[in-house]
Amino acid sequence: MYTTTNEDGILNNYATEPQIYYSSYPNFEEQRRYALLGAMATLFVSLLVLTALGVS
């Protein structure tokens, strides 16, 4: 850990910075999986709303 001391004697601790990496664009299989998860989430939320409307 990197620390410094200012003129008042107060310690300043600096966190180590993580290594930076760049993401890559998702391939076709990952895009299809994201679309499927989005459709399932939409269906789930729709069923929740319809259930709440039906019960009330």
PyMOL Python script that loads the backbone (N, CA, C, O; Angstrom):
from pymol import cmd

cmd.read_pdbstr("""\
ATOM      1  N   MET A   1       0.851  -1.173   0.000  1.00  0.00           N
ATOM      2  CA  MET A   1       0.000   0.000   0.000  1.00  0.00           C
ATOM      3  C   MET A   1       0.893   1.231   0.000  1.00  0.00           C
ATOM      4  O   MET A   1       1.917   1.282   0.681  1.00  0.00           O
ATOM      5  N   TYR A   2       0.484   2.205  -0.769  1.00  0.00           N
ATOM      6  CA  TYR A   2       1.246   3.435  -0.904  1.00  0.00           C
ATOM      7  C   TYR A   2       0.720   4.468   0.086  1.00  0.00           C
ATOM      8  O   TYR A   2      -0.462   4.810   0.053  1.00  0.00           O
ATOM      9  N   THR A   3       1.574   4.960   0.953  1.00  0.00           N
ATOM     10  CA  THR A   3       1.158   5.977   1.917  1.00  0.00           C
ATOM     11  C   THR A   3       2.090   7.173   1.833  1.00  0.00           C
ATOM     12  O   THR A   3       3.275   7.046   1.525  1.00  0.00           O
ATOM     13  N   THR A   4       1.524   8.331   2.113  1.00  0.00           N
ATOM     14  CA  THR A   4       2.313   9.559   2.204  1.00  0.00           C
ATOM     15  C   THR A   4       1.941  10.262   3.503  1.00  0.00           C
ATOM     16  O   THR A   4       0.888  10.002   4.086  1.00  0.00           O
ATOM     17  N   THR A   5       2.804  11.138   3.937  1.00  0.00           N
ATOM     18  CA  THR A   5       2.551  11.930   5.142  1.00  0.00           C
ATOM     19  C   THR A   5       2.614  13.396   4.753  1.00  0.00           C
ATOM     20  O   THR A   5       3.582  13.838   4.135  1.00  0.00           O
ATOM     21  N   ASN A   6       1.574  14.157   5.116  1.00  0.00           N
ATOM     22  CA  ASN A   6       1.613  15.587   4.804  1.00  0.00           C
ATOM     23  C   ASN A   6       2.366  16.327   5.893  1.00  0.00           C
ATOM     24  O   ASN A   6       2.913  15.705   6.803  1.00  0.00           O
ATOM     25  N   GLU A   7       2.398  17.658   5.806  1.00  0.00           N
ATOM     26  CA  GLU A   7       3.191  18.441   6.750  1.00  0.00           C
ATOM     27  C   GLU A   7       2.628  18.444   8.165  1.00  0.00           C
ATOM     28  O   GLU A   7       3.344  18.785   9.106  1.00  0.00           O
ATOM     29  N   ASP A   8       1.347  18.069   8.340  1.00  0.00           N
ATOM     30  CA  ASP A   8       0.755  17.966   9.676  1.00  0.00           C
ATOM     31  C   ASP A   8       0.958  16.589  10.300  1.00  0.00           C
ATOM     32  O   ASP A   8       0.553  16.367  11.441  1.00  0.00           O
ATOM     33  N   GLY A   9       1.568  15.675   9.583  1.00  0.00           N
ATOM     34  CA  GLY A   9       1.797  14.338  10.103  1.00  0.00           C
ATOM     35  C   GLY A   9       0.652  13.376   9.868  1.00  0.00           C
ATOM     36  O   GLY A   9       0.644  12.279  10.426  1.00  0.00           O
ATOM     37  N   ILE A  10      -0.324  13.770   9.045  1.00  0.00           N
ATOM     38  CA  ILE A  10      -1.478  12.920   8.763  1.00  0.00           C
ATOM     39  C   ILE A  10      -1.137  11.988   7.606  1.00  0.00           C
ATOM     40  O   ILE A  10      -0.615  12.416   6.576  1.00  0.00           O
ATOM     41  N   LEU A  11      -1.443  10.708   7.795  1.00  0.00           N
ATOM     42  CA  LEU A  11      -1.171   9.728   6.752  1.00  0.00           C
ATOM     43  C   LEU A  11      -2.280   9.735   5.704  1.00  0.00           C
ATOM     44  O   LEU A  11      -3.460   9.831   6.041  1.00  0.00           O
ATOM     45  N   ASN A  12      -1.905   9.636   4.458  1.00  0.00           N
ATOM     46  CA  ASN A  12      -2.843   9.484   3.354  1.00  0.00           C
ATOM     47  C   ASN A  12      -2.582   8.128   2.716  1.00  0.00           C
ATOM     48  O   ASN A  12      -1.489   7.865   2.214  1.00  0.00           O
ATOM     49  N   ASN A  13      -3.593   7.273   2.741  1.00  0.00           N
ATOM     50  CA  ASN A  13      -3.462   5.948   2.137  1.00  0.00           C
ATOM     51  C   ASN A  13      -4.110   5.958   0.762  1.00  0.00           C
ATOM     52  O   ASN A  13      -5.231   6.439   0.598  1.00  0.00           O
ATOM     53  N   TYR A  14      -3.410   5.434  -0.208  1.00  0.00           N
ATOM     54  CA  TYR A  14      -3.925   5.357  -1.569  1.00  0.00           C
ATOM     55  C   TYR A  14      -4.103   3.900  -1.943  1.00  0.00           C
ATOM     56  O   TYR A  14      -3.194   3.088  -1.765  1.00  0.00           O
ATOM     57  N   ALA A  15      -5.281   3.568  -2.464  1.00  0.00           N
ATOM     58  CA  ALA A  15      -5.540   2.201  -2.894  1.00  0.00           C
ATOM     59  C   ALA A  15      -4.794   1.925  -4.190  1.00  0.00           C
ATOM     60  O   ALA A  15      -4.570   2.827  -4.998  1.00  0.00           O
ATOM     61  N   THR A  16      -4.416   0.673  -4.377  1.00  0.00           N
ATOM     62  CA  THR A  16      -3.775   0.297  -5.634  1.00  0.00           C
ATOM     63  C   THR A  16      -4.829   0.247  -6.720  1.00  0.00           C
ATOM     64  O   THR A  16      -5.939  -0.234  -6.494  1.00  0.00           O
ATOM     65  N   GLU A  17      -4.489   0.740  -7.891  1.00  0.00           N
ATOM     66  CA  GLU A  17      -5.430   0.762  -9.000  1.00  0.00           C
ATOM     67  C   GLU A  17      -5.394  -0.574  -9.727  1.00  0.00           C
ATOM     68  O   GLU A  17      -4.314  -1.110  -9.974  1.00  0.00           O
ATOM     69  N   PRO A  18      -6.564  -1.124 -10.077  1.00  0.00           N
ATOM     70  CA  PRO A  18      -6.589  -2.405 -10.778  1.00  0.00           C
ATOM     71  C   PRO A  18      -6.111  -2.252 -12.217  1.00  0.00           C
ATOM     72  O   PRO A  18      -6.126  -1.161 -12.786  1.00  0.00           O
ATOM     73  N   GLN A  19      -5.694  -3.357 -12.776  1.00  0.00           N
ATOM     74  CA  GLN A  19      -5.258  -3.376 -14.168  1.00  0.00           C
ATOM     75  C   GLN A  19      -6.468  -3.108 -15.071  1.00  0.00           C
ATOM     76  O   GLN A  19      -7.528  -3.704 -14.882  1.00  0.00           O
ATOM     77  N   ILE A  20      -6.308  -2.220 -16.044  1.00  0.00           N
ATOM     78  CA  ILE A  20      -7.400  -1.856 -16.941  1.00  0.00           C
ATOM     79  C   ILE A  20      -7.425  -2.816 -18.116  1.00  0.00           C
ATOM     80  O   ILE A  20      -6.387  -3.135 -18.696  1.00  0.00           O
ATOM     81  N   TYR A  21      -8.623  -3.273 -18.461  1.00  0.00           N
ATOM     82  CA  TYR A  21      -8.779  -4.098 -19.652  1.00  0.00           C
ATOM     83  C   TYR A  21     -10.025  -3.653 -20.388  1.00  0.00           C
ATOM     84  O   TYR A  21     -10.955  -3.125 -19.779  1.00  0.00           O
ATOM     85  N   TYR A  22     -10.049  -3.861 -21.679  1.00  0.00           N
ATOM     86  CA  TYR A  22     -11.161  -3.440 -22.504  1.00  0.00           C
ATOM     87  C   TYR A  22     -12.052  -4.634 -22.801  1.00  0.00           C
ATOM     88  O   TYR A  22     -11.582  -5.750 -23.018  1.00  0.00           O
ATOM     89  N   SER A  23     -13.347  -4.369 -22.804  1.00  0.00           N
ATOM     90  CA  SER A  23     -14.287  -5.444 -23.101  1.00  0.00           C
ATOM     91  C   SER A  23     -14.364  -5.641 -24.611  1.00  0.00           C
ATOM     92  O   SER A  23     -14.012  -4.759 -25.394  1.00  0.00           O
ATOM     93  N   SER A  24     -14.828  -6.805 -24.986  1.00  0.00           N
ATOM     94  CA  SER A  24     -14.998  -7.096 -26.405  1.00  0.00           C
ATOM     95  C   SER A  24     -16.482  -7.184 -26.717  1.00  0.00           C
ATOM     96  O   SER A  24     -17.291  -7.505 -25.846  1.00  0.00           O
ATOM     97  N   TYR A  25     -16.830  -6.902 -27.948  1.00  0.00           N
ATOM     98  CA  TYR A  25     -18.222  -6.951 -28.372  1.00  0.00           C
ATOM     99  C   TYR A  25     -18.707  -8.396 -28.280  1.00  0.00           C
ATOM    100  O   TYR A  25     -17.987  -9.308 -28.686  1.00  0.00           O
ATOM    101  N   PRO A  26     -19.931  -8.628 -27.748  1.00  0.00           N
ATOM    102  CA  PRO A  26     -20.408 -10.008 -27.582  1.00  0.00           C
ATOM    103  C   PRO A  26     -20.610 -10.700 -28.928  1.00  0.00           C
ATOM    104  O   PRO A  26     -21.069 -10.095 -29.897  1.00  0.00           O
ATOM    105  N   ASN A  27     -20.258 -11.973 -28.959  1.00  0.00           N
ATOM    106  CA  ASN A  27     -20.443 -12.726 -30.193  1.00  0.00           C
ATOM    107  C   ASN A  27     -21.914 -13.086 -30.369  1.00  0.00           C
ATOM    108  O   ASN A  27     -22.745 -12.744 -29.527  1.00  0.00           O
ATOM    109  N   PHE A  28     -22.236 -13.773 -31.460  1.00  0.00           N
ATOM    110  CA  PHE A  28     -23.631 -14.054 -31.801  1.00  0.00           C
ATOM    111  C   PHE A  28     -24.311 -14.894 -30.721  1.00  0.00           C
ATOM    112  O   PHE A  28     -25.471 -14.644 -30.391  1.00  0.00           O
ATOM    113  N   GLU A  29     -23.620 -15.872 -30.173  1.00  0.00           N
ATOM    114  CA  GLU A  29     -24.216 -16.736 -29.144  1.00  0.00           C
ATOM    115  C   GLU A  29     -24.548 -15.931 -27.884  1.00  0.00           C
ATOM    116  O   GLU A  29     -25.618 -16.117 -27.303  1.00  0.00           O
ATOM    117  N   GLU A  30     -23.656 -15.045 -27.456  1.00  0.00           N
ATOM    118  CA  GLU A  30     -23.912 -14.215 -26.285  1.00  0.00           C
ATOM    119  C   GLU A  30     -25.060 -13.247 -26.544  1.00  0.00           C
ATOM    120  O   GLU A  30     -25.873 -13.007 -25.651  1.00  0.00           O
ATOM    121  N   GLN A  31     -25.142 -12.686 -27.751  1.00  0.00           N
ATOM    122  CA  GLN A  31     -26.231 -11.783 -28.088  1.00  0.00           C
ATOM    123  C   GLN A  31     -27.562 -12.518 -28.029  1.00  0.00           C
ATOM    124  O   GLN A  31     -28.554 -11.975 -27.543  1.00  0.00           O
ATOM    125  N   ARG A  32     -27.586 -13.749 -28.521  1.00  0.00           N
ATOM    126  CA  ARG A  32     -28.811 -14.545 -28.486  1.00  0.00           C
ATOM    127  C   ARG A  32     -29.216 -14.854 -27.046  1.00  0.00           C
ATOM    128  O   ARG A  32     -30.398 -14.818 -26.703  1.00  0.00           O
ATOM    129  N   ARG A  33     -28.222 -15.157 -26.207  1.00  0.00           N
ATOM    130  CA  ARG A  33     -28.500 -15.432 -24.800  1.00  0.00           C
ATOM    131  C   ARG A  33     -29.049 -14.192 -24.088  1.00  0.00           C
ATOM    132  O   ARG A  33     -29.970 -14.302 -23.279  1.00  0.00           O
ATOM    133  N   TYR A  34     -28.483 -13.003 -24.386  1.00  0.00           N
ATOM    134  CA  TYR A  34     -28.981 -11.763 -23.803  1.00  0.00           C
ATOM    135  C   TYR A  34     -30.422 -11.498 -24.240  1.00  0.00           C
ATOM    136  O   TYR A  34     -31.244 -11.068 -23.431  1.00  0.00           O
ATOM    137  N   ALA A  35     -30.731 -11.752 -25.508  1.00  0.00           N
ATOM    138  CA  ALA A  35     -32.094 -11.546 -26.003  1.00  0.00           C
ATOM    139  C   ALA A  35     -33.056 -12.505 -25.316  1.00  0.00           C
ATOM    140  O   ALA A  35     -34.177 -12.120 -24.982  1.00  0.00           O
ATOM    141  N   LEU A  36     -32.640 -13.740 -25.102  1.00  0.00           N
ATOM    142  CA  LEU A  36     -33.488 -14.725 -24.433  1.00  0.00           C
ATOM    143  C   LEU A  36     -33.729 -14.322 -22.973  1.00  0.00           C
ATOM    144  O   LEU A  36     -34.856 -14.413 -22.486  1.00  0.00           O
ATOM    145  N   LEU A  37     -32.694 -13.886 -22.285  1.00  0.00           N
ATOM    146  CA  LEU A  37     -32.858 -13.437 -20.901  1.00  0.00           C
ATOM    147  C   LEU A  37     -33.759 -12.212 -20.813  1.00  0.00           C
ATOM    148  O   LEU A  37     -34.556 -12.099 -19.881  1.00  0.00           O
ATOM    149  N   GLY A  38     -33.646 -11.299 -21.763  1.00  0.00           N
ATOM    150  CA  GLY A  38     -34.511 -10.133 -21.787  1.00  0.00           C
ATOM    151  C   GLY A  38     -35.964 -10.513 -22.015  1.00  0.00           C
ATOM    152  O   GLY A  38     -36.862  -9.938 -21.400  1.00  0.00           O
ATOM    153  N   ALA A  39     -36.203 -11.483 -22.900  1.00  0.00           N
ATOM    154  CA  ALA A  39     -37.567 -11.938 -23.156  1.00  0.00           C
ATOM    155  C   ALA A  39     -38.149 -12.623 -21.924  1.00  0.00           C
ATOM    156  O   ALA A  39     -39.318 -12.422 -21.594  1.00  0.00           O
ATOM    157  N   MET A  40     -37.342 -13.427 -21.247  1.00  0.00           N
ATOM    158  CA  MET A  40     -37.827 -14.106 -20.042  1.00  0.00           C
ATOM    159  C   MET A  40     -38.112 -13.090 -18.934  1.00  0.00           C
ATOM    160  O   MET A  40     -39.099 -13.236 -18.212  1.00  0.00           O
ATOM    161  N   ALA A  41     -37.278 -12.074 -18.786  1.00  0.00           N
ATOM    162  CA  ALA A  41     -37.503 -11.046 -17.772  1.00  0.00           C
ATOM    163  C   ALA A  41     -38.764 -10.254 -18.086  1.00  0.00           C
ATOM    164  O   ALA A  41     -39.530  -9.928 -17.180  1.00  0.00           O
ATOM    165  N   THR A  42     -38.988  -9.943 -19.355  1.00  0.00           N
ATOM    166  CA  THR A  42     -40.200  -9.227 -19.753  1.00  0.00           C
ATOM    167  C   THR A  42     -41.436 -10.056 -19.459  1.00  0.00           C
ATOM    168  O   THR A  42     -42.433  -9.530 -18.964  1.00  0.00           O
ATOM    169  N   LEU A  43     -41.382 -11.344 -19.759  1.00  0.00           N
ATOM    170  CA  LEU A  43     -42.497 -12.237 -19.473  1.00  0.00           C
ATOM    171  C   LEU A  43     -42.762 -12.314 -17.975  1.00  0.00           C
ATOM    172  O   LEU A  43     -43.915 -12.284 -17.545  1.00  0.00           O
ATOM    173  N   PHE A  44     -41.708 -12.413 -17.185  1.00  0.00           N
ATOM    174  CA  PHE A  44     -41.845 -12.496 -15.726  1.00  0.00           C
ATOM    175  C   PHE A  44     -42.489 -11.239 -15.155  1.00  0.00           C
ATOM    176  O   PHE A  44     -43.397 -11.331 -14.330  1.00  0.00           O
ATOM    177  N   VAL A  45     -42.030 -10.070 -15.583  1.00  0.00           N
ATOM    178  CA  VAL A  45     -42.580  -8.812 -15.078  1.00  0.00           C
ATOM    179  C   VAL A  45     -44.026  -8.655 -15.536  1.00  0.00           C
ATOM    180  O   VAL A  45     -44.865  -8.172 -14.776  1.00  0.00           O
ATOM    181  N   SER A  46     -44.325  -9.054 -16.760  1.00  0.00           N
ATOM    182  CA  SER A  46     -45.704  -8.979 -17.248  1.00  0.00           C
ATOM    183  C   SER A  46     -46.617  -9.868 -16.424  1.00  0.00           C
ATOM    184  O   SER A  46     -47.726  -9.465 -16.073  1.00  0.00           O
ATOM    185  N   LEU A  47     -46.164 -11.072 -16.113  1.00  0.00           N
ATOM    186  CA  LEU A  47     -46.976 -11.960 -15.283  1.00  0.00           C
ATOM    187  C   LEU A  47     -47.174 -11.395 -13.876  1.00  0.00           C
ATOM    188  O   LEU A  47     -48.251 -11.550 -13.300  1.00  0.00           O
ATOM    189  N   LEU A  48     -46.176 -10.755 -13.325  1.00  0.00           N
ATOM    190  CA  LEU A  48     -46.313 -10.130 -12.011  1.00  0.00           C
ATOM    191  C   LEU A  48     -47.348  -9.017 -12.045  1.00  0.00           C
ATOM    192  O   LEU A  48     -48.181  -8.915 -11.144  1.00  0.00           O
ATOM    193  N   VAL A  49     -47.302  -8.184 -13.078  1.00  0.00           N
ATOM    194  CA  VAL A  49     -48.244  -7.072 -13.173  1.00  0.00           C
ATOM    195  C   VAL A  49     -49.655  -7.615 -13.368  1.00  0.00           C
ATOM    196  O   VAL A  49     -50.590  -7.128 -12.733  1.00  0.00           O
ATOM    197  N   LEU A  50     -49.827  -8.608 -14.231  1.00  0.00           N
ATOM    198  CA  LEU A  50     -51.145  -9.184 -14.465  1.00  0.00           C
ATOM    199  C   LEU A  50     -51.680  -9.860 -13.224  1.00  0.00           C
ATOM    200  O   LEU A  50     -52.878  -9.783 -12.952  1.00  0.00           O
ATOM    201  N   THR A  51     -50.823 -10.521 -12.462  1.00  0.00           N
ATOM    202  CA  THR A  51     -51.249 -11.143 -11.210  1.00  0.00           C
ATOM    203  C   THR A  51     -51.696 -10.089 -10.210  1.00  0.00           C
ATOM    204  O   THR A  51     -52.708 -10.261  -9.530  1.00  0.00           O
ATOM    205  N   ALA A  52     -50.938  -8.992 -10.120  1.00  0.00           N
ATOM    206  CA  ALA A  52     -51.306  -7.918  -9.190  1.00  0.00           C
ATOM    207  C   ALA A  52     -52.633  -7.287  -9.604  1.00  0.00           C
ATOM    208  O   ALA A  52     -53.449  -6.957  -8.744  1.00  0.00           O
ATOM    209  N   LEU A  53     -52.859  -7.117 -10.887  1.00  0.00           N
ATOM    210  CA  LEU A  53     -54.120  -6.553 -11.355  1.00  0.00           C
ATOM    211  C   LEU A  53     -55.270  -7.530 -11.115  1.00  0.00           C
ATOM    212  O   LEU A  53     -56.382  -7.122 -10.779  1.00  0.00           O
ATOM    213  N   GLY A  54     -54.998  -8.799 -11.287  1.00  0.00           N
ATOM    214  CA  GLY A  54     -56.044  -9.810 -11.065  1.00  0.00           C
ATOM    215  C   GLY A  54     -56.437  -9.941  -9.610  1.00  0.00           C
ATOM    216  O   GLY A  54     -57.607 -10.177  -9.310  1.00  0.00           O
ATOM    217  N   VAL A  55     -55.510  -9.797  -8.717  1.00  0.00           N
ATOM    218  CA  VAL A  55     -55.776  -9.949  -7.300  1.00  0.00           C
ATOM    219  C   VAL A  55     -56.487  -8.713  -6.746  1.00  0.00           C
ATOM    220  O   VAL A  55     -57.330  -8.827  -5.856  1.00  0.00           O
ATOM    221  N   SER A  56     -56.156  -7.559  -7.262  1.00  0.00           N
ATOM    222  CA  SER A  56     -56.737  -6.323  -6.707  1.00  0.00           C
ATOM    223  C   SER A  56     -58.161  -6.083  -7.173  1.00  0.00           C
ATOM    224  O   SER A  56     -58.776  -5.087  -6.790  1.00  0.00           O
TER     225      SER A  56
END
""", "prot")
cmd.dss("prot")
cmd.show_as("cartoon", "prot")
cmd.util.cbc("prot")
cmd.orient("prot")
